[in-house]
Amino acid sequence: MSAPGGPRPLTVRRRPGRLRPAALLAVLLAACALAAGCTGAPADPATAGTPPSGPPAADAPATAAAPPVPELPGGGTEIFPGRRMAALYGHPGAPGLGVLGEQDLPRSIARAEDLAADFQPLVREPVVPAFEIIATVADSGPGPDGDYSAESTVETLRPWVDEARKAGVYVVLDLQPGRADFLEQARRYTELLRQPHVGLALDPEWKLEPGQRHRTQVGSVDAAEINRASAWLADLVRRERLPQKVFLLHQFQVPMITDRQAVVTSHPELATVLHADGFGSAQEKLETWNTLHTAPGPAGLWWGWKNFLDEDTPTFTPRQTYDLGPASPVFVSYQ
């Protein structure tokens, strides 16, 4: 169907032909000779070759109903505004990369639950505990594939994803791609992203151009590469009949996402979150937050915020975090 105000569908009308009575009789006799059970009524060309209408025969197999879409941690199938998330950020077993790696899996689940409980009294909607797991870690060396990114295996991450599901913890897989393409890396984790409680994050800080190295400049990505990844993820949600997924974009400098206004946010399968990253004083973080809000960008973004326990001076309290304006963050992570 055309969109409202768009072009009308073209209806082709064929001019009726004219047959002499004798010719018409010959046609009917020929049709009856070829078709068993002819009643003498000519077939309607508009319905020829189509199955008969009416209820199916008693022995016809019933059409299986589509399975229901599984619910998210906290209930429902739409991410926001029906919940918020409080996440531990990092890589399993690597305490230098964030608080997620400072303890084992059971204690990480308990710590995420405690974190969500700190935020819960401030809002009416449920605050869901979450992990933001760095699945591909920016690497100082090129590695065997030359992309300056160390990719975790699905087998390494699976216990964290599976136990999180059992505990009602949402999971976001974070990509630090080096010289790889974001979509190329996301495809590695298709098996995990098929699970209803797993979303995806892109971190342009760690996206390298040829000749660049990590920590010598801040990386960047264009909207076209982001849009390829989001289109693929949205298609996965549709095909697998999954609930809506978090699609999170890290940013703390405007040039990190070039032509941000061209980022597609209209996929109903995804909740696209612009995540204000970066550490520093309270004033520096607020300046980053305000700059990101005033920079040209697409409509339809949700907003996220990162608190650094060691680098921020001081770290924002849950109340200070949720009191940020003009949009209170729906996804808060701790590194």
C-alpha positions as CSV (number, residue, x, y, z in Angstrom):
1,M,0.0,0.0,0.0
2,S,1.3,3.5,-0.8
3,A,2.0,5.9,2.0
4,P,-0.7,8.5,2.6
5,G,-0.3,11.2,0.0
6,G,1.8,9.0,-2.2
7,P,1.0,7.7,-5.7
8,R,-2.1,5.6,-6.0
9,P,-1.6,2.0,-7.1
10,L,-2.1,1.5,-10.8
11,T,-5.2,-0.6,-11.6
12,V,-5.1,-2.2,-15.0
13,R,-8.5,-2.6,-16.7
14,R,-8.8,-4.8,-19.7
15,R,-11.5,-4.0,-22.3
16,P,-14.0,-6.9,-22.6
17,G,-13.9,-8.8,-25.9
18,R,-17.0,-9.7,-27.9
19,L,-17.9,-13.2,-29.1
20,R,-20.6,-14.2,-31.5
21,P,-23.2,-16.6,-29.9
22,A,-21.9,-19.6,-32.0
23,A,-18.4,-18.9,-31.0
24,L,-19.4,-18.5,-27.3
25,L,-21.1,-21.9,-27.4
26,A,-18.0,-23.5,-28.9
27,V,-15.9,-22.1,-26.2
28,L,-18.2,-23.4,-23.5
29,L,-18.4,-26.9,-25.0
30,A,-14.6,-27.0,-25.3
31,A,-14.2,-26.0,-21.7
32,C,-16.6,-28.6,-20.5
33,A,-14.8,-31.3,-22.5
34,L,-11.5,-30.4,-20.8
35,A,-12.7,-29.8,-17.2
36,A,-14.3,-32.6,-15.2
37,G,-17.5,-31.7,-13.4
38,C,-18.3,-28.7,-15.6
39,T,-21.6,-27.1,-14.7
40,G,-21.9,-25.1,-17.8
41,A,-21.0,-21.8,-16.1
42,P,-18.0,-20.2,-17.6
43,A,-15.0,-19.7,-15.2
44,D,-14.3,-16.3,-13.8
45,P,-10.9,-15.3,-15.3
46,A,-10.2,-13.2,-12.2
47,T,-10.3,-16.3,-9.9
48,A,-9.0,-19.0,-12.2
49,G,-6.2,-21.0,-10.7
50,T,-6.9,-19.8,-7.1
51,P,-7.9,-22.2,-4.3
52,P,-11.5,-22.3,-3.3
53,S,-12.7,-20.1,-0.5
54,G,-14.4,-21.2,2.6
55,P,-13.3,-23.3,5.6
56,P,-10.5,-25.9,5.0
57,A,-11.4,-29.5,4.7
58,A,-11.6,-31.5,7.9
59,D,-8.3,-33.3,7.2
60,A,-6.4,-30.1,6.2
61,P,-3.5,-29.3,8.5
62,A,-4.0,-26.3,10.7
63,T,-1.7,-23.3,10.2
64,A,0.6,-23.1,13.2
65,A,0.3,-19.8,15.1
66,A,3.4,-17.7,15.3
67,P,5.3,-18.1,18.6
68,P,4.9,-15.2,21.0
69,V,7.7,-12.7,21.2
70,P,9.7,-13.4,24.4
71,E,9.7,-10.8,27.1
72,L,12.6,-8.7,28.3
73,P,14.0,-8.6,31.8
74,G,11.5,-6.5,33.7
75,G,8.6,-7.6,31.4
76,G,7.2,-6.4,28.1
77,T,8.8,-6.4,24.6
78,E,9.7,-2.7,24.2
79,I,12.9,-1.4,25.9
80,F,12.0,2.2,26.7
81,P,10.2,4.0,28.3
82,G,9.0,1.0,30.3
83,R,12.3,0.5,32.2
84,R,15.7,2.0,32.8
85,M,19.0,0.1,33.0
86,A,22.0,0.3,35.3
87,A,25.1,-1.5,34.0
88,L,28.5,-2.7,34.9
89,Y,30.9,-2.0,32.1
90,G,34.1,-3.9,31.3
91,H,35.5,-7.3,30.2
92,P,35.4,-10.5,32.2
93,G,38.6,-11.1,34.0
94,A,40.2,-7.8,33.1
95,P,39.8,-5.3,36.1
96,G,41.7,-2.6,34.2
97,L,38.9,-2.3,31.7
98,G,36.1,-1.7,34.1
99,V,34.2,-2.8,37.1
100,L,32.7,-5.8,35.3
101,G,36.1,-7.5,35.4
102,E,36.8,-6.8,39.1
103,Q,34.9,-9.9,40.3
104,D,33.7,-13.3,39.1
105,L,30.4,-13.9,37.4
106,P,28.1,-14.6,40.4
107,R,29.5,-11.5,42.2
108,S,29.1,-9.4,39.1
109,I,25.4,-10.3,38.9
110,A,25.0,-9.4,42.6
111,R,26.9,-6.1,42.1
112,A,24.7,-5.2,39.1
113,E,21.6,-6.0,41.1
114,D,22.8,-3.8,44.0
115,L,23.6,-1.0,41.5
116,A,20.0,-1.1,40.0
117,A,18.6,-1.1,43.6
118,D,20.5,2.2,44.3
119,F,18.6,3.8,41.4
120,Q,15.2,2.2,41.9
121,P,13.9,4.5,44.6
122,L,14.3,7.5,42.3
123,V,11.9,6.4,39.5
124,R,8.6,4.5,39.1
125,E,9.6,2.3,36.2
126,P,11.7,-0.8,37.0
127,V,15.5,-0.3,36.9
128,V,16.9,-3.4,35.3
129,P,20.5,-4.6,36.2
130,A,22.7,-4.9,33.1
131,F,26.2,-5.9,31.8
132,E,27.9,-3.9,29.1
133,I,30.5,-6.4,28.1
134,I,33.4,-5.4,25.8
135,A,33.3,-8.2,23.3
136,T,36.1,-6.9,21.1
137,V,38.8,-5.0,22.9
138,A,41.0,-2.3,21.3
139,D,44.5,-3.7,21.0
140,S,47.9,-2.0,20.8
141,G,49.1,-4.6,18.3
142,P,47.6,-5.6,15.0
143,G,47.0,-9.2,16.0
144,P,46.9,-12.1,13.5
145,D,44.1,-10.4,11.4
146,G,45.8,-7.0,11.5
147,D,42.7,-5.1,12.8
148,Y,44.1,-3.9,16.2
149,S,41.1,-5.5,18.0
150,A,41.1,-8.6,20.1
151,E,37.8,-10.4,19.5
152,S,36.4,-12.6,22.3
153,T,35.0,-15.9,21.2
154,V,31.3,-16.8,21.6
155,E,32.3,-19.6,23.9
156,T,34.1,-17.1,26.2
157,L,31.1,-14.8,26.5
158,R,28.4,-17.5,26.5
159,P,28.5,-18.2,30.3
160,W,28.1,-14.5,31.1
161,V,25.2,-14.1,28.7
162,D,23.4,-17.3,29.8
163,E,23.8,-16.6,33.5
164,A,22.7,-13.0,33.0
165,R,19.5,-14.3,31.4
166,K,18.7,-16.6,34.3
167,A,19.2,-13.7,36.7
168,G,17.1,-11.2,34.8
169,V,20.2,-9.1,33.8
170,Y,20.2,-7.4,30.4
171,V,23.4,-7.7,28.3
172,V,24.9,-5.2,25.8
173,L,27.9,-6.4,23.7
174,D,30.3,-3.6,23.1
175,L,32.5,-3.4,20.0
176,Q,35.9,-1.7,19.9
177,P,36.7,-2.5,16.3
178,G,40.1,-1.0,15.5
179,R,40.4,-1.2,11.8
180,A,37.5,-3.7,11.4
181,D,34.0,-2.7,10.3
182,F,31.4,-2.6,13.0
183,L,29.0,-4.9,11.1
184,E,31.8,-7.4,10.4
185,Q,32.4,-7.7,14.1
186,A,28.7,-7.7,15.1
187,R,28.1,-10.7,12.8
188,R,30.6,-12.7,14.9
189,Y,28.1,-12.6,17.8
190,T,25.0,-13.4,15.9
191,E,24.4,-16.5,18.0
192,L,24.4,-14.4,21.2
193,L,22.4,-11.5,19.7
194,R,19.7,-14.0,18.9
195,Q,18.9,-14.1,22.6
196,P,16.1,-11.7,23.6
197,H,18.1,-10.0,26.4
198,V,21.2,-9.1,24.4
199,G,21.8,-5.7,22.7
200,L,24.7,-4.1,20.8
201,A,27.0,-1.1,21.5
202,L,29.3,0.6,19.0
203,D,32.3,2.5,20.4
204,P,33.8,4.9,17.8
205,E,36.6,6.0,20.1
206,W,38.4,2.8,19.1
207,K,37.6,2.9,15.4
208,L,40.9,3.4,13.4
209,E,41.7,4.6,10.0
210,P,44.7,3.1,8.1
211,G,47.9,4.3,9.7
212,Q,46.3,5.3,13.0
213,R,47.0,3.7,16.4
214,H,44.9,3.5,19.6
215,R,45.5,6.3,22.2
216,T,47.2,8.6,19.7
217,Q,43.9,10.1,18.5
218,V,40.2,9.7,19.2
219,G,38.6,7.4,16.6
220,S,35.4,8.2,14.6
221,V,32.8,6.5,12.4
222,D,30.4,7.8,9.8
223,A,26.6,7.4,9.8
224,A,26.7,5.0,6.9
225,E,28.6,2.4,8.8
226,I,26.4,2.8,11.8
227,N,23.3,2.4,9.7
228,R,24.6,-0.8,8.1
229,A,25.0,-2.3,11.5
230,S,21.6,-1.1,12.8
231,A,19.8,-2.3,9.7
232,W,21.3,-5.8,10.1
233,L,20.4,-5.9,13.8
234,A,16.8,-4.8,13.1
235,D,16.5,-7.5,10.5
236,L,17.7,-10.1,12.9
237,V,15.1,-9.0,15.4
238,R,12.3,-9.3,12.8
239,R,13.5,-12.7,11.5
240,E,13.9,-14.2,15.0
241,R,10.7,-12.6,16.4
242,L,12.7,-11.0,19.2
243,P,11.8,-8.1,21.5
244,Q,13.2,-4.7,20.9
245,K,17.0,-4.4,21.4
246,V,19.2,-1.7,22.8
247,F,21.4,-0.2,20.1
248,L,23.9,2.0,21.9
249,L,26.3,4.6,20.4
250,H,29.2,5.8,22.6
251,Q,30.2,9.5,22.1
252,F,32.1,12.2,24.1
253,Q,33.3,14.4,21.2
254,V,31.1,15.6,18.3
255,P,33.5,14.4,15.6
256,M,33.4,10.9,16.8
257,I,30.2,10.4,14.8
258,T,30.4,12.3,11.6
259,D,27.2,13.4,10.0
260,R,25.3,12.3,13.1
261,Q,22.1,13.8,11.8
262,A,22.1,11.0,9.2
263,V,22.0,8.2,11.7
264,V,18.9,6.2,11.3
265,T,16.8,5.9,14.4
266,S,13.5,4.8,12.9
267,H,13.9,1.0,13.2
268,P,11.0,0.0,15.5
269,E,13.1,-3.1,16.4
270,L,15.8,-1.0,18.1
271,A,16.0,1.5,20.9
272,T,18.9,3.7,19.8
273,V,20.8,5.2,22.8
274,L,23.3,8.1,22.5
275,H,25.6,7.3,25.4
276,A,27.6,10.2,26.8
277,D,31.0,8.8,27.6
278,G,34.2,10.4,28.9
279,F,35.5,11.1,32.4
280,G,36.6,14.2,34.3
281,S,35.3,16.8,36.7
282,A,31.6,17.4,37.1
283,Q,31.9,20.6,35.0
284,E,33.7,18.8,32.2
285,K,31.2,16.0,32.1
286,L,28.3,18.4,32.1
287,E,29.9,20.4,29.2
288,T,30.2,17.2,27.2
289,W,26.6,16.3,28.0
290,N,25.3,19.7,26.9
291,T,27.5,19.8,23.8
292,L,26.2,16.4,22.6
293,H,22.6,17.6,23.1
294,T,23.0,20.7,21.1
295,A,25.0,19.1,18.2
296,P,23.0,18.3,15.1
297,G,21.5,14.9,15.4
298,P,18.5,12.7,14.5
299,A,15.3,12.7,16.3
300,G,14.3,9.6,18.2
301,L,17.4,9.1,20.4
302,W,17.3,7.9,23.9
303,W,20.1,9.1,26.2
304,G,22.7,7.3,28.3
305,W,25.5,8.3,30.7
306,K,28.7,6.7,32.0
307,N,30.0,7.2,35.5
308,F,33.8,6.4,36.1
309,L,34.4,5.3,39.7
310,D,38.1,6.1,39.6
311,E,38.6,8.9,37.1
312,D,35.5,11.1,37.7
313,T,36.1,13.8,40.3
314,P,33.7,13.3,41.9
315,T,31.6,10.4,40.6
316,F,27.9,11.5,40.2
317,T,25.5,10.0,42.7
318,P,22.4,8.2,41.3
319,R,20.3,11.3,42.1
320,Q,22.7,13.6,40.3
321,T,22.8,11.2,37.3
322,Y,19.0,11.0,36.9
323,D,18.6,14.8,37.5
324,L,20.5,15.5,34.3
325,G,18.6,17.6,31.8
326,P,17.1,18.0,29.2
327,A,16.8,14.2,29.1
328,S,17.2,12.0,32.1
329,P,19.4,9.0,31.0
330,V,17.7,5.7,30.6
331,F,20.9,3.7,30.4
332,V,23.6,4.3,33.0
333,S,26.9,2.4,33.0
334,Y,29.7,2.3,35.5
335,Q,33.4,1.8,34.5
